[in-house]
């Protein structure tokens, strides 16, 4: 299965985290990397997460253009430089991260959380799957790179005669000083509620700033708080502790 779902272009090898990110570490430092999809660990002088899911057309077309466009936006965030993000820049980071998270998920076996029509919409118009929330945080810890994705089963209307299973999915990456996170829901077509709201415990809701849907424009960076190693572990698992049933906001 390819990201675009088409078969008229040959598959290609693509780095889940682009090679320009690897080049941000001077010299040939070696670090341990764990692929949390496959569970494999290895030592590398670059971030060796290779996928053959993109075709040549996607790899050399919209995906390459997106990497080129977002690189000057991500670099200051990765190194903790003071800057501001416009709503357009926040949207570009979101589209880059959903592309990267989908590539990361497809390193593993099916079934995948993100559906073919969502991957196709990303290719054709950079449309972001709904409902999905995106967050950024500053990470001041020990890992140069980390990736983790978690499937989260939820029940909306728990304890009522309208109880409905809802699939949640969270992906959290850290790259140097930048932490990125998405949380997405898969809602059944017969979902009986009109809106979804997500309630995190108060001590978790301020761990990062929301960039999608855009809340603040322009967004100052870095935020006044940061994630150390303990906070990073809490941050990446925070959606597993939802204590109220979800309701959808469009």
N, C-alpha and C positions, 0 to 999 in steps of 0.2 A: 504494500500500500504506500502511495506517495502522498506528500502533503497536499498537492493540488488535486489529487484524485484522477489525473489524466495519464494516458500511456503513450502520448505522441512525442515525448521527449525522454531521452535516456536518463537513468539515474546517475547521480554524481555524489562524490564524497564531500561532506560539508561539516565544518566544525560547529558544534552546538554553541560554544562560546568562541567568537571569531578570533582569528590569529592576531589581530591587532591588540586584543586584550592580553594575550600571552606576552606580547612584546613590551608591555608596561613594566615587567620585571626585568631590570638590567642584568646582564650577565647570563649565566646558565644555572641559576639556582634550581635546586631539586626539592620538590615537596610531595607529600602524600596526598593523593586524591581518591575520594570514594565516590563511585557512581551509585547514588542511592536508588536508582531504578533497578540495576542489575545486582547490586550488592558487591560488585568487584572493587578491589582496592589496588592501586598501583602507584609507583613513583614515576614522576614525569618532569621533563624540563619545559614542557608546555602543557596546556590544558587539553588533554587528548580525549575529548568526547566527540567521536566521529559518527555521523549518521549518513546513511545512504537513502534516506527517505525523500530528500528534495530531488527534483529532476534538474537537468542542466539549465533549462529555460528559467526555472524559478531561482536557482542558485546564482546565475549570472545576470538575472533581471531584477525583479522587485526586492529580493532578499539582499542582494549586493547594494542596491540603491538605499535601502533602509539602513544598512550598516554604515554606509558613508555619511548619511544625513545625521544619524544619531551620535556618531563618534565624538564630535566636538561638544555635544551636550553632556555625554556621560563622563568624559575625561575629568572635568573639574569635580564632579560628584564623587568619582572614584578616589580622588586624591584629597578630598575634604576642603577644597578651595571655596571661599565665600563667593556666592553668585546668586542669581535669581532665575527662576524658571517661569516663563510665560505659559499661558494655557496651551499654546501651540507646541511648545517644547515638552510640556508634561504629556500631551497626547502622543508625541513621537516616542517618548520613553515607554509609554504604555504599549504602543504597537510593536516596538522592538522586543519588549519583554514577553508579550503574549506569543510572538513568533518564536522566541527562544525557549519559552516554557513548553510549547507544543513540540518543538524539536527534541527537547529533553525527554518529554513523556514518550515519544515514539522510539526512543532507544530501547524501551522494554517491549514486552509482548502485548497483543491486544487482549481484551477490549480497552480502548482509550476513552478517557473522559471527554476530550474535545472531539466533536463529531465532524464527519466529512464536510457537511455544509458550512460549518464554522471555519474550517481550514480553507475551504474554497473562498469564502467571503473575505478572509484575511488576504488571500492572494489577489483577488480582483479589486477590492476597494479598501483594504486595511481596516475592515470593520471588526470591532472588538466584540467578542461573544457577550451575550447578556443572560442573566445579570452577573457581572464580575466587578469586583472592587480591587483597586491597586494602591499600594502603599510604598513609600520610600523611608528609609531610616539611615542614620549614620552608624557604622559598625567600627568599633575600635577594639578589635580582638586579635587572636593569634593566627587565624586561618587566612591565607591569601585568597582562597576561593572555596566556597562551599555551595552545594546544591541539595535541596531536599524537596520531595513532593509527597503529599499525603492525601489519600482518599478518606473522606469523612462522611460516614452514613449519618443522616439526620432524620428526624420525624417532625413534620409540621402538624400542629394540632394534636400533639401527644396527649393521650388520656381522654380524647373526645371521639365521637363517632365519625369525625372527619379526618382522623389521623392519616397522614400521607407521607410515604417515604420520599425523602429528598436527598440527592447525592451532592456532597460537597467536595471540593478539590482545592487544595492549597499548594502553592509552589513558592519557595523562599530561596533566593540566591544571595550570597554575599560575594562581592568582588572588590578587593582592597577595602576602602572605607564605605562602600556603598552596599546597602541592604535593599533588596527589592522583594516585594511579596504581592501575590495575587490570591484572591479567594473567589471561587466561582461556584454557582449552584446549577444543578440539572433538575429542572422542575417538570413533573409530568404534565402532559397537555390538559389533563382533567383537574389540575390543581384548583381547589375551591376558593382560594383566597385571592384578593385583588392586589395586594401589595406585599413586598417582603422587606422587613427591617431586621437587622442583625444586632444583637446586644452582647457586647463583650463586657466582662467584668471591668469595673472602673480602673483597676490597676494595670489593665492591659490595653485599654483603648488609646492611651497616649504614647505608645511605644514607637509610633511612626506617623508620618503625615500622609493623608490621603491625596492621591493625584488623579484618581478616576473613580467615579465622575469628579471632574475638577471642582475643588472646594475653594481654593485660594489662588488668586491671580493678581500680581505675580507672587510666586512662592519663594521666600528667602531660604537660602541654603548655606551652611547646614542647620538643622533644627537645634534648639537649645539643649537637647538631651541626646544621648547616644546609647548604643548597645555594647556592653562588654560581652565576654564569652558566656556567662550565665544567662544574661538577658537575651542573647541570640537564640539559645536553646528554648527559652520560654517563648520568644517571639515566633519561632518557626512552628510551634505546636499550639499557638494560642487559639486557633479555630476549633480545636478538638474539645474546648471547654465551654462551648456555647451553652448558655444556661436557660435560654428561652427559645421557643419555636420560631422559625424564620417566617417572615412575611415579605412580599416582594414590592420594591419601589422601582418604578421605571423612570 
